[in-house]
Amino acid sequence: MCGIVGYIGKRDVAPLLLEGLQRLEYRGYDSAGVVITSPKASGLKMVKAKGRVRDLEARIPKRFTGTTGIAHTRWATHGAPSDENAHPHLDPENKVAVVHNGIVDNAAELRAKLEADGVVFASETDTEVLTHLIARSQAERLEEKVREALKVVEGTYGIAVMHADFNDRIVVARNGSPVVLGIGEKEMFVASDVAALVAHTRQVVTLDDGEMATLKADDFRTYTTSGTRTTATPETVEWEVASYDMGGHDTYMHKEISEQADAVDRVLRGRIDEKFSTVHLGGLNLDAREARGIRRVKILGCGTSYHAGMIGASLIEGLARIPADSEPASEFRYRNPVVDPDTLYIAVSQSGETYDVLAAVQELKRKGARVLGVVNVVGSAIAREADGGVYVHAGPEVCVVSTKCFTNTVVAFALLALHLGRIRDLSVADGKRIIEGLRRLPEQIQEILEGEEDIKKLAAEYADAKSMMFIGRVRGYPVALEASLKLKEISYIHAEAYPASELKHGPLALIEPAMPTVAIVPNDSLLEKNRAAMEEIKARSGKILAVAHQEQEKADHTIVVPKNEDELDPILMGIPLQLFAYHTALTLGRDIDKPRNLAKSVTVE
């Protein structure tokens, strides 16, 4: 959510900031703004605009030059999208500028106090409270002004601050929302995502919660919000700028769907142990004795990560014979859960910064739980907070909706389940069977992708539906949930997902010719049960699109996918439905990479 970009150095700053904002557009936003200055400038110059970065760029005058600046793309929380509510926010004297990701929970209380002191607000945002608090501070240094303001703020933030009286620096701070420093040659960058930095530097420092930094053109220093110096060692980002380009595709979503065979090969590479029919997962920090002591596995994620966790739980139960379940992280931490020392908790997040998941991890750690992370972004907050984990190595995912990262996350769970299973009671023969199935995945994914034209035609036929039903049983149900979510996210067609066994307990009331059903029908022990569910739908004149391993007589259309091992089939059965959602949205003319009301990295509640 939202995007922050900042620069201090010798170069003309406005073009750099606009380029950085464009690279962060995938995060979801409704307005944008930029403020700049330079060592010789007498004040701050700002331009803001509701809409896209291109709308902001169109407003910037020709003589808008400087060497220091901060910029922002906003996703509305407090106040509707407007020029006034766009960031940055300035104080009345145009001395202090603030950009902010996150939410100030006590903004209403602070606003009331400031208004009682005569402060006049120019926006409806919670962020403007920070601007006034910093501007009114009597501290002598900018760092102290920011620190004083943060002492009275409750909530989450990633902020960058400029001050006309301290135009040789940018001060930044983090609590629950990402802040990444980019280290250049006599120039420094800051952003909420490395995507805005990799075109200029691959040396980065990621701030921890409760940490601040001062950036000058030739130096940076980090310290806590209480003023204690911290040691920050730059790390090298593994992703290059080309990873964020479309690579000849019309959309990032299409590019990322098409990359899945390579992505899955990447998550498997170097991890398979042929000798013992298992896998190497050194980052778990979990020895065999500890693994055998696990009595339950609880997987926590949100949205697509939650669905991946459901498939992961099924894999862990099936291969390792450990009771496992998946739960939305956003609900888990509010129900005062019982934290069992024999339970292994697994936090799932593409960005590694999802606030609801991160907060659940922090609560679990506070209660002494062992927590593993399954994340895509190296060095992200969840990766650092967890006791160990598995990187999914999907590569940068720019489209707001997740495709290749979902697939790689499920594959990562298959690796974890195999690892735990072989430590416990999974036989060498079954271990070898799963490994052979994993090795077949990239080729089978490519086979599915080669059938895109047929799926495109099907999508055009179903695109006029006002609502759709998705059904599956056991392993197929999470696939149905994820496919339903994808269709909703980018086509805006209402969709619901149910276990196929639950149809007769209520959802059958919705079935009619205008309500198509997508049925997940793997060729496993439940094949006849799934066929019976399709019989029930056809008896009520429902239209059916089946995803199956062979043509289904009761379906109006069937997308045939290659068969793998039963446990791994869900990985393949979801991919054609990503293409189905994509081409449905394309037929309807949707903004596929930036669907309305959504953001890529959800760093607020």
Backbone torsions as a table, in degrees:
resi	resn	phi	psi	omega
1	MET	NA	141.9	178.9
2	CYS	54.1	166.3	179.1
3	GLY	-146.1	138.0	177.6
4	ILE	-118.8	135.8	172.4
5	VAL	-137.5	138.0	175.9
6	GLY	-145.5	154.4	-179.4
7	TYR	-149.4	143.5	170.5
8	ILE	-143.1	127.8	-176.7
9	GLY	175.5	-140.6	-177.6
10	LYS	-109.3	-18.0	-173.6
11	ARG	-78.7	160.2	174.6
12	ASP	-64.9	120.9	-164.4
13	VAL	-81.9	-33.9	-173.2
14	ALA	-57.8	-48.8	178.4
15	PRO	-60.6	-36.3	178.4
16	LEU	-64.3	-43.0	-178.9
17	LEU	-67.2	-41.6	179.2
18	LEU	-64.1	-41.0	176.9
19	GLU	-61.4	-43.5	179.0
20	GLY	-62.8	-41.8	178.1
21	LEU	-62.3	-39.7	179.0
22	GLN	-62.4	-35.6	178.7
23	ARG	-73.0	-15.3	178.4
24	LEU	-102.5	5.6	-176.9
25	GLU	-60.8	-29.2	-177.4
26	TYR	-63.3	-17.9	-175.4
27	ARG	-72.3	-13.9	-178.5
28	GLY	93.1	126.4	-178.1
29	TYR	-167.0	168.8	-178.7
30	ASP	-132.2	-7.3	178.7
31	SER	-159.4	167.0	-176.5
32	ALA	-151.3	158.2	178.9
33	GLY	-161.4	163.8	-178.1
34	VAL	-147.3	142.9	174.3
35	VAL	-133.6	138.9	-176.0
36	ILE	-136.2	163.4	172.8
37	THR	-159.7	-174.5	175.2
38	SER	-156.3	164.7	-178.0
39	PRO	-56.6	-29.2	-178.2
40	LYS	-95.4	-2.4	-177.3
41	ALA	-76.4	154.3	179.8
42	SER	-92.9	-7.4	-179.3
43	GLY	-171.4	-161.3	-178.7
44	LEU	-106.1	143.5	175.5
45	LYS	-118.9	130.4	-173.0
46	MET	-133.1	145.3	172.1
47	VAL	-136.7	135.2	178.9
48	LYS	-136.2	156.9	179.5
49	ALA	-157.9	136.4	167.8
50	LYS	-69.8	142.4	178.0
51	GLY	111.8	-151.9	-175.1
52	ARG	-86.9	169.8	178.1
53	VAL	-59.7	-34.2	178.7
54	ARG	-63.1	-31.4	176.5
55	ASP	-68.5	-38.8	175.5
56	LEU	-64.1	-46.5	-178.2
57	GLU	-59.1	-37.7	-179.2
58	ALA	-66.1	-22.8	-178.1
59	ARG	-89.5	-15.4	-174.9
60	ILE	-72.9	124.8	-179.3
61	PRO	-70.4	163.8	-178.3
62	LYS	-63.5	-41.2	-179.2
63	ARG	-92.4	67.1	-179.4
64	PHE	-125.5	76.6	-173.2
65	THR	-119.1	153.2	178.3
66	GLY	179.8	176.4	-179.6
67	THR	-123.3	0.2	177.4
68	THR	-136.4	138.1	179.5
69	GLY	-170.3	161.3	173.0
70	ILE	-132.7	149.6	-177.6
71	ALA	-144.2	165.9	-169.9
72	HIS	-156.9	143.1	164.2
73	THR	-113.3	129.0	-172.1
74	ARG	-105.4	139.9	169.7
75	TRP	-114.4	115.9	-166.2
76	ALA	-60.0	130.7	167.5
77	THR	-122.9	-66.2	178.0
78	HIS	-97.1	108.1	179.3
79	GLY	94.0	141.1	-178.0
80	ALA	-68.1	162.1	175.0
81	PRO	-59.5	126.3	179.3
82	SER	-164.9	165.8	175.7
83	ASP	-60.1	-41.9	-175.3
84	GLU	-67.1	-36.6	-177.4
85	ASN	-84.1	-10.6	177.8
86	ALA	-65.9	151.8	174.3
87	HIS	-91.8	158.6	1.3
88	PRO	-72.3	163.8	174.4
89	HIS	-113.6	134.4	-178.8
90	LEU	-112.5	152.4	172.5
91	ASP	-79.3	167.8	-176.4
92	PRO	-58.5	-27.0	-179.8
93	GLU	-88.9	2.7	179.4
94	ASN	57.3	38.5	178.9
95	LYS	-105.4	-34.5	-175.7
96	VAL	-112.2	131.8	175.1
97	ALA	-125.0	135.3	-178.0
98	VAL	-132.7	134.9	164.3
99	VAL	-116.6	148.0	-167.4
100	HIS	-150.3	129.3	165.8
101	ASN	-107.7	140.8	-179.2
102	GLY	118.1	-165.3	-179.1
103	ILE	-139.6	130.7	172.7
104	VAL	-86.6	105.7	-173.8
105	ASP	-65.3	-33.4	-178.0
106	ASN	-101.8	30.5	-178.0
107	ALA	-61.3	-39.8	-177.7
108	ALA	-63.0	-42.5	179.5
109	GLU	-65.1	-45.1	179.8
110	LEU	-66.6	-38.3	179.7
111	ARG	-63.0	-43.2	-180.0
112	ALA	-61.7	-41.6	179.0
113	LYS	-64.6	-42.5	-179.8
114	LEU	-66.5	-41.1	178.7
115	GLU	-64.7	-35.4	177.2
116	ALA	-64.9	-25.7	177.2
117	ASP	-88.5	5.1	176.0
118	GLY	97.9	4.1	179.5
119	VAL	-72.8	134.6	176.6
120	VAL	-106.9	123.6	-177.8
121	PHE	-89.7	143.2	-179.4
122	ALA	-100.7	-6.8	-177.4
123	SER	-141.9	175.4	176.4
124	GLU	-97.4	3.8	-169.5
125	THR	-79.9	157.3	172.0
126	ASP	-74.0	-27.3	-176.3
127	THR	-64.0	-34.9	-176.8
128	GLU	-61.7	-25.6	175.4
129	VAL	-57.5	-44.9	179.0
130	LEU	-59.6	-43.1	-178.9
131	THR	-58.1	-47.4	-178.8
132	HIS	-68.3	-38.0	178.8
133	LEU	-61.7	-43.1	178.8
134	ILE	-66.7	-43.4	-177.7
135	ALA	-64.6	-32.9	-175.7
136	ARG	-87.0	-8.0	-179.7
137	SER	-64.9	141.5	178.2
138	GLN	-95.0	3.9	179.4
139	ALA	-62.0	153.3	-175.1
140	GLU	-82.8	-30.5	-177.2
141	ARG	-108.8	150.1	-179.5
142	LEU	-60.5	-41.1	179.8
143	GLU	-57.3	-41.2	-179.9
144	GLU	-70.1	-36.2	177.3
145	LYS	-61.2	-45.0	179.8
146	VAL	-66.0	-42.9	-179.0
147	ARG	-61.8	-42.1	178.5
148	GLU	-60.9	-42.3	-179.9
149	ALA	-64.4	-41.9	-177.1
150	LEU	-68.4	-24.6	178.9
151	LYS	-61.2	-29.9	-176.0
152	VAL	-102.1	0.2	-178.3
153	VAL	-92.8	133.2	173.2
154	GLU	-112.7	136.0	179.1
155	GLY	131.5	-157.2	-177.5
156	THR	-114.2	149.6	178.1
157	TYR	-160.9	146.9	159.8
158	GLY	-129.9	115.6	-173.4
159	ILE	-128.6	153.7	169.6
160	ALA	-132.5	134.9	-172.4
161	VAL	-128.7	135.8	170.7
162	MET	-121.7	153.6	179.4
163	HIS	-140.9	132.3	-177.2
164	ALA	-61.1	-29.1	179.5
165	ASP	-83.3	-8.0	180.0
166	PHE	-132.6	58.6	-171.3
167	ASN	-81.5	12.3	175.7
168	ASP	-99.8	10.5	-173.9
169	ARG	-153.4	160.0	167.5
170	ILE	-125.3	132.4	177.4
171	VAL	-108.4	132.2	-178.5
172	VAL	-127.9	159.5	179.4
173	ALA	-153.5	154.0	-178.1
174	ARG	-134.8	136.9	167.2
175	ASN	-153.3	92.8	176.9
176	GLY	87.5	-3.5	179.6
177	SER	-135.7	132.1	-167.9
178	PRO	-60.6	140.2	171.2
179	VAL	-138.4	121.8	-177.6
180	VAL	-123.1	129.0	176.4
181	LEU	-93.6	138.9	175.3
182	GLY	-110.5	125.1	-173.6
183	ILE	-100.4	114.1	179.9
184	GLY	-114.1	-171.3	176.7
185	GLU	-88.9	104.4	-177.5
186	LYS	55.5	34.1	173.6
187	GLU	-158.5	149.1	-178.4
188	MET	-131.2	148.6	179.7
189	PHE	-125.5	159.5	169.8
190	VAL	-143.7	146.5	179.1
191	ALA	-158.4	166.3	174.6
192	SER	-89.4	-6.6	-177.5
193	ASP	-153.6	139.5	-179.3
194	VAL	-62.8	-17.1	179.0
195	ALA	-56.6	-31.8	-179.6
196	ALA	-80.9	-8.5	-172.8
197	LEU	-107.9	-30.6	-165.9
198	VAL	-65.5	-17.7	176.2
199	ALA	-71.7	-16.7	-173.7
200	HIS	-120.6	-29.3	179.0
201	THR	-159.3	150.3	174.7
202	ARG	-114.6	7.2	176.0
203	GLN	-96.2	114.6	-174.0
204	VAL	-131.8	156.8	171.9
205	VAL	-127.8	125.2	178.8
206	THR	-100.4	121.7	-179.9
207	LEU	-71.1	147.7	171.7
208	ASP	-90.0	163.7	173.6
209	ASP	-59.1	139.7	-178.5
210	GLY	79.8	13.0	-177.3
211	GLU	-114.8	147.9	177.6
212	MET	-126.1	167.7	175.8
213	ALA	-151.2	148.8	171.2
214	THR	-112.5	125.3	178.8
215	LEU	-107.5	126.3	168.6
216	LYS	-120.2	168.0	-174.1
217	ALA	-58.8	-34.9	-174.4
218	ASP	-115.4	13.0	-175.0
219	ASP	-166.8	162.3	170.5
220	PHE	-148.9	154.7	173.8
221	ARG	-143.0	148.1	-179.2
222	THR	-118.8	152.9	-177.0
223	TYR	-164.8	164.6	179.6
224	THR	-82.0	168.1	177.8
225	THR	-66.6	-13.8	174.7
226	SER	-92.4	-3.6	174.4
227	GLY	102.8	-2.6	-179.3
228	THR	-76.6	130.6	179.8
229	ARG	-64.6	143.8	175.8
230	THR	-121.7	160.3	179.3
231	THR	-101.7	123.5	-178.8
232	ALA	-121.7	120.6	178.3
233	THR	-107.9	119.9	-179.5
234	PRO	-60.5	142.9	175.6
235	GLU	-113.7	156.8	179.2
236	THR	-93.9	124.7	178.1
237	VAL	-73.9	133.2	-177.2
238	GLU	-80.1	-22.2	-177.6
239	TRP	-87.2	140.8	179.7
240	GLU	-102.9	168.2	-176.2
241	VAL	-60.9	-33.4	179.8
242	ALA	-62.0	-24.5	179.4
243	SER	-64.5	-20.0	-177.7
244	TYR	-100.2	2.5	177.7
245	ASP	-86.5	160.8	-178.4
246	MET	-76.4	-18.8	175.6
247	GLY	60.9	37.0	176.9
248	GLY	89.0	-4.1	178.2
249	HIS	-88.2	157.7	-179.9
250	ASP	-75.9	-26.3	-179.6
251	THR	-141.3	158.6	174.7
252	TYR	-66.7	-35.9	-178.8
253	MET	-60.7	-43.7	179.9
254	HIS	-64.8	-42.0	178.0
255	LYS	-58.8	-44.6	-174.9
256	GLU	-73.0	-34.3	172.9
257	ILE	-61.8	-43.4	-175.7
258	SER	-70.9	-17.0	-178.3
259	GLU	-87.0	0.1	-167.1
260	GLN	-68.8	-31.5	177.5
261	ALA	-63.6	-44.8	178.2
262	ASP	-67.1	-38.7	-178.9
263	ALA	-63.4	-42.7	179.2
264	VAL	-66.4	-39.2	175.8
265	ASP	-58.8	-36.5	-177.9
266	ARG	-69.0	-39.7	-178.5
267	VAL	-71.9	-23.6	178.4
268	LEU	-85.8	-26.7	-169.4
269	ARG	-58.4	127.6	175.6
270	GLY	77.1	3.7	-175.6
271	ARG	-107.2	-16.4	-175.5
272	ILE	-85.0	131.9	179.8
273	ASP	-111.2	97.6	-176.5
274	GLU	-66.1	-36.2	-173.9
275	LYS	-59.0	-44.4	-176.8
276	PHE	-108.4	11.8	179.0
277	SER	52.6	47.2	179.7
278	THR	-143.4	-161.8	179.6
279	VAL	-135.1	158.0	174.9
280	HIS	-98.5	122.5	175.4
281	LEU	-132.3	72.9	-173.0
282	GLY	-63.3	-24.5	-177.4
283	GLY	-75.4	-3.7	-178.2
284	LEU	-68.6	-29.4	-173.9
285	ASN	53.4	44.7	-175.4
286	LEU	-137.8	108.3	-178.5
287	ASP	-81.3	173.0	-173.6
288	ALA	-61.6	-40.6	-179.9
289	ARG	-63.4	-43.1	178.6
290	GLU	-65.3	-39.4	-180.0
291	ALA	-63.7	-37.8	179.5
292	ARG	-71.3	-18.0	179.4
293	GLY	-84.8	-6.0	-179.5
294	ILE	-70.9	127.6	180.0
295	ARG	-106.1	-15.8	-179.7
296	ARG	-160.1	151.4	175.7
297	VAL	-123.1	128.9	177.4
298	LYS	-118.6	121.7	-177.7
299	ILE	-107.3	131.6	-175.6
300	LEU	-122.7	128.9	177.3
301	GLY	-161.0	178.4	178.4
302	CYS	-131.4	140.7	176.4
303	GLY	60.7	-126.4	-179.3
304	THR	-58.0	-38.4	179.3
305	SER	-65.0	-34.4	175.6
306	TYR	-63.7	-43.6	179.3
307	HIS	-65.2	-42.0	176.2
308	ALA	-59.7	-37.7	178.3
309	GLY	-65.0	-33.5	177.5
310	MET	-64.2	-43.7	176.6
311	ILE	-66.2	-39.6	177.3
312	GLY	-59.6	-41.0	178.7
313	ALA	-63.1	-41.3	178.0
314	SER	-62.7	-40.9	178.5
315	LEU	-64.4	-43.1	-178.8
316	ILE	-66.5	-42.7	177.7
317	GLU	-64.0	-42.9	-175.3
318	GLY	-71.5	-39.7	-175.0
319	LEU	-95.0	-37.6	-177.3
320	ALA	-100.2	-11.4	-179.7
321	ARG	56.7	41.1	173.3
322	ILE	-112.1	128.8	176.7
323	PRO	-55.4	131.6	-176.2
324	ALA	-146.9	146.4	174.2
325	ASP	-150.4	163.5	179.9
326	SER	-118.7	143.2	-176.8
327	GLU	-142.5	143.7	174.8
328	PRO	-60.7	125.3	-179.1
329	ALA	-61.6	-30.9	-178.3
330	SER	-64.8	-25.5	178.5
331	GLU	-93.9	-34.9	-173.1
332	PHE	-54.5	-48.0	-171.2
333	ARG	-77.2	-8.4	180.0
334	TYR	-101.2	0.0	-179.0
335	ARG	-106.9	19.6	178.8
336	ASN	48.2	60.5	-173.4
337	PRO	-67.8	151.5	172.6
338	VAL	-78.0	119.9	-179.2
339	VAL	-98.9	110.4	-174.0
340	ASP	-94.3	129.3	-179.9
341	PRO	-63.7	-19.7	179.4
342	ASP	-92.9	4.5	179.5
343	THR	-98.3	135.4	172.9
344	LEU	-95.8	123.7	179.4
345	TYR	-101.6	136.7	-178.7
346	ILE	-125.6	121.2	-179.6
347	ALA	-100.0	129.3	-175.0
348	VAL	-117.8	128.4	178.8
349	SER	-161.4	129.0	176.3
350	GLN	-60.5	-52.5	-175.8
351	SER	-75.7	-24.9	-172.5
352	GLY	75.1	8.9	-177.7
353	GLU	-125.9	1.3	-177.6
354	THR	-53.7	119.7	-168.8
355	TYR	-61.8	-44.5	-178.2
356	ASP	-61.2	-38.3	179.2
357	VAL	-72.0	-43.9	179.5
358	LEU	-60.7	-42.8	179.6
359	ALA	-64.4	-37.5	176.6
360	ALA	-64.7	-40.9	178.0
361	VAL	-60.7	-46.0	-178.3
362	GLN	-63.9	-37.8	177.5
363	GLU	-66.9	-41.7	178.6
364	LEU	-64.1	-42.5	178.9
365	LYS	-63.2	-37.5	179.0
366	ARG	-61.8	-31.2	-177.9
367	LYS	-95.0	9.5	172.7
368	GLY	85.0	15.8	-178.5
369	ALA	-79.5	155.4	170.6
370	ARG	-89.3	126.1	-175.8
371	VAL	-126.5	128.3	171.9
372	LEU	-105.8	152.1	176.4
373	GLY	-112.2	139.3	169.7
374	VAL	-119.8	98.5	-171.9
375	VAL	-135.9	165.6	-179.0
376	ASN	-99.8	-32.4	-172.2
377	VAL	-95.2	116.1	-180.0
378	VAL	-65.3	134.7	177.7
379	GLY	79.3	6.9	179.3
380	SER	-70.7	170.7	-172.7
381	ALA	-60.4	-45.0	-178.9
382	ILE	-66.9	-37.9	177.0
383	ALA	-60.7	-36.6	-178.5
384	ARG	-79.0	-34.4	-178.4
385	GLU	-74.5	-32.3	-173.7
386	ALA	-72.1	159.9	178.3
387	ASP	-74.9	-20.1	-179.3
388	GLY	176.8	-171.9	178.4
389	GLY	162.8	-166.5	-177.1
390	VAL	-130.4	124.6	170.1
391	TYR	-83.0	138.5	-174.5
392	VAL	-91.4	-13.0	172.1
393	HIS	53.1	41.0	177.8
394	ALA	-78.6	-16.3	-172.3
395	GLY	84.2	170.8	-178.2
396	PRO	-58.2	135.0	176.0
397	GLU	-116.8	111.7	-170.8
398	VAL	-94.6	-40.0	178.3
399	CYS	-58.2	143.6	-179.1
400	VAL	-58.1	-43.3	-179.6
401	VAL	-84.0	144.7	-174.8
402	SER	-92.7	134.1	176.4
403	THR	-128.3	-70.4	-176.3
404	LYS	-65.9	-30.6	179.5
405	CYS	-71.9	-35.4	174.7
406	PHE	-59.6	-49.2	-178.6
407	THR	-61.4	-46.7	-179.4
408	ASN	-66.3	-33.0	177.9
409	THR	-64.0	-42.8	178.2
410	VAL	-64.7	-40.1	176.7
411	VAL	-62.6	-40.7	177.3
412	ALA	-60.5	-38.1	176.5
413	PHE	-66.6	-35.9	176.7
414	ALA	-62.3	-40.5	177.0
415	LEU	-63.2	-44.8	-179.9
416	LEU	-63.8	-43.0	179.8
417	ALA	-63.1	-40.8	177.8
418	LEU	-64.1	-43.4	178.8
419	HIS	-59.2	-49.0	-179.8
420	LEU	-67.3	-38.5	-179.1
421	GLY	-63.5	-42.0	-178.4
422	ARG	-72.3	-26.0	173.4
423	ILE	-70.1	-30.8	-175.8
424	ARG	-98.1	-104.8	-168.7
425	ASP	-119.1	7.2	-179.7
426	LEU	-74.2	129.6	-175.5
427	SER	-72.3	162.2	175.6
428	VAL	-59.7	-41.3	-178.9
429	ALA	-62.1	-43.7	179.0
430	ASP	-69.9	-35.6	175.7
431	GLY	-61.0	-44.6	178.5
432	LYS	-63.4	-40.1	179.1
433	ARG	-60.1	-45.1	-179.9
434	ILE	-67.2	-40.3	178.7
435	ILE	-61.7	-43.6	178.1
436	GLU	-62.2	-38.1	176.9
437	GLY	-65.3	-42.0	177.5
438	LEU	-61.6	-40.2	-179.6
439	ARG	-66.0	-27.6	-179.9
440	ARG	-77.7	-18.4	-171.3
441	LEU	-56.6	-50.9	-176.7
442	PRO	-55.9	-44.3	179.8
443	GLU	-65.0	-39.6	-180.0
444	GLN	-69.6	-36.9	175.9
445	ILE	-61.7	-43.5	179.5
446	GLN	-62.7	-37.4	177.4
447	GLU	-61.8	-41.4	178.0
448	ILE	-63.9	-44.8	-177.5
449	LEU	-63.4	-29.9	179.0
450	GLU	-69.7	-14.1	176.3
451	GLY	-93.2	18.9	-174.8
452	GLU	-58.6	-39.2	-177.1
453	GLU	-60.6	-39.4	178.2
454	ASP	-66.3	-39.8	179.0
455	ILE	-67.1	-37.6	177.5
456	LYS	-58.0	-42.7	178.9
457	LYS	-65.2	-40.8	177.7
458	LEU	-63.1	-42.3	-179.8
459	ALA	-59.4	-41.2	179.0
460	ALA	-62.5	-33.7	-179.1
461	GLU	-72.8	-29.8	-176.7
462	TYR	-99.7	-3.5	-171.3
463	ALA	-67.5	-19.1	-179.6
464	ASP	-85.9	1.0	178.5
465	ALA	-66.7	140.7	176.6
466	LYS	-88.9	-21.3	-179.4
467	SER	-156.7	149.6	179.0
468	MET	-138.4	150.4	177.2
469	MET	-109.2	139.5	175.2
470	PHE	-121.8	130.8	-178.6
471	ILE	-132.7	152.3	175.3
472	GLY	-168.5	160.9	179.6
473	ARG	-118.4	138.2	175.6
474	VAL	52.4	-104.7	-178.7
475	ARG	-65.6	-27.4	-178.1
476	GLY	-78.8	-20.2	-176.2
477	TYR	-65.6	-46.8	176.1
478	PRO	-61.1	-32.6	175.6
479	VAL	-62.6	-42.4	177.6
480	ALA	-63.0	-41.9	178.8
481	LEU	-61.7	-46.5	-177.9
482	GLU	-67.5	-40.6	178.3
483	ALA	-64.5	-39.3	176.6
484	SER	-62.5	-43.6	179.1
485	LEU	-62.3	-44.0	-179.6
486	LYS	-59.3	-44.6	-179.2
487	LEU	-62.5	-43.6	178.8
488	LYS	-61.9	-46.8	-172.0
489	GLU	-60.5	-42.1	-170.9
490	ILE	-112.3	-19.1	178.1
491	SER	-102.3	-19.3	-176.6
492	TYR	67.5	18.5	172.4
493	ILE	-83.1	131.0	177.7
494	HIS	-64.3	134.2	-179.6
495	ALA	-145.1	144.6	176.5
496	GLU	-128.5	150.5	177.7
497	ALA	-124.5	136.8	179.3
498	TYR	-138.5	152.6	165.8
499	PRO	-61.5	136.3	-178.7
500	ALA	-57.8	-31.4	180.0
501	SER	-67.6	-17.0	-177.2
502	GLU	-91.6	-3.9	-176.3
503	LEU	-52.9	-48.5	-175.0
504	LYS	-71.7	-7.8	-179.5
505	HIS	-97.2	21.6	175.3
506	GLY	147.9	-53.8	-173.8
507	PRO	-61.2	-22.6	178.1
508	LEU	-57.8	-23.0	178.5
509	ALA	-61.4	-22.5	-178.3
510	LEU	-85.5	-16.5	-172.4
511	ILE	-70.2	129.6	175.8
512	GLU	-161.8	170.3	-177.2
513	PRO	-56.9	-29.2	-177.2
514	ALA	-85.5	-0.3	-177.0
515	MET	-117.0	90.1	-179.3
516	PRO	-70.0	153.3	176.6
517	THR	-121.0	134.3	171.5
518	VAL	-101.7	120.6	-176.1
519	ALA	-111.4	128.7	175.7
520	ILE	-91.0	114.0	-169.8
521	VAL	-128.9	76.0	178.1
522	PRO	-72.0	154.1	178.3
523	ASN	-86.3	77.4	179.7
524	ASP	-133.0	-162.5	-175.0
525	SER	-65.8	-14.5	-179.2
526	LEU	-103.1	14.2	-177.1
527	LEU	-57.2	-48.4	-177.8
528	GLU	-67.3	-33.4	176.0
529	LYS	-63.6	-42.0	178.4
530	ASN	-66.8	-37.6	176.3
531	ARG	-63.9	-35.6	177.7
532	ALA	-64.8	-37.9	177.4
533	ALA	-63.4	-40.1	177.5
534	MET	-65.9	-34.4	174.9
535	GLU	-58.3	-43.3	-179.8
536	GLU	-61.4	-39.2	-179.0
537	ILE	-70.3	-44.5	-179.5
538	LYS	-64.2	-33.8	178.8
539	ALA	-63.7	-17.2	179.4
540	ARG	-112.1	23.2	174.8
541	SER	64.3	27.2	177.9
542	GLY	-82.2	146.8	177.6
543	LYS	-90.8	137.7	-173.7
544	ILE	-127.2	131.6	167.0
545	LEU	-112.4	116.1	-178.6
546	ALA	-100.5	142.9	168.0
547	VAL	-111.8	112.7	-168.3
548	ALA	-148.9	174.9	178.7
549	HIS	-91.5	-4.6	176.4
550	GLN	-156.1	160.8	179.0
551	GLU	-56.4	138.3	-180.0
552	GLN	-108.9	120.2	-174.5
553	GLU	-59.6	-37.3	-176.2
554	LYS	-81.7	-8.5	-179.3
555	ALA	-88.8	147.3	174.2
556	ASP	-72.8	-34.0	176.9
557	HIS	-143.5	148.7	177.1
558	THR	-131.0	130.3	168.2
559	ILE	-97.0	114.1	-177.3
560	VAL	-91.3	126.3	178.6
561	VAL	-116.1	153.4	179.6
562	PRO	-67.1	148.2	-179.7
563	LYS	-86.6	136.4	172.5
564	ASN	-121.5	-159.7	171.9
565	GLU	-67.1	148.9	-177.0
566	ASP	-52.4	-42.4	-176.3
567	GLU	-65.4	-29.0	-175.2
568	LEU	-97.9	-7.0	-178.3
569	ASP	-56.3	-37.6	-179.7
570	PRO	-57.9	-29.6	179.7
571	ILE	-60.7	-41.5	-177.2
572	LEU	-81.3	-34.6	-172.7
573	MET	-72.5	-18.7	178.0
574	GLY	-81.0	-24.0	-171.8
575	ILE	-66.8	-45.5	177.1
576	PRO	-61.8	-26.7	179.5
577	LEU	-78.7	-21.3	167.7
578	GLN	-64.4	-45.7	177.9
579	LEU	-65.3	-36.9	178.2
580	PHE	-62.0	-47.0	177.9
581	ALA	-63.2	-41.9	-179.3
582	TYR	-60.0	-50.4	-176.1
583	HIS	-74.0	-27.2	172.1
584	THR	-63.2	-47.4	179.0
585	ALA	-63.8	-39.3	179.0
586	LEU	-63.3	-42.4	177.5
587	THR	-59.8	-35.9	-178.0
588	LEU	-87.2	-1.2	176.5
589	GLY	74.3	30.1	-178.1
590	ARG	-79.2	158.5	173.2
591	ASP	-83.4	90.1	-165.1
592	ILE	-65.9	-43.7	-177.0
593	ASP	-74.4	-23.2	-177.1
594	LYS	-131.1	68.7	-178.9
595	PRO	-62.8	149.3	-174.2
596	ARG	-60.0	144.3	172.5
597	ASN	68.6	1.3	-175.3
598	LEU	-112.9	158.1	177.0
599	ALA	-135.8	152.6	-176.1
600	LYS	-70.5	-54.3	-175.9
601	SER	-110.5	108.4	-173.0
602	VAL	-88.3	97.4	-174.9
603	THR	-105.4	16.6	171.5
604	VAL	-129.9	164.2	177.2
605	GLU	-75.1	NA	NA
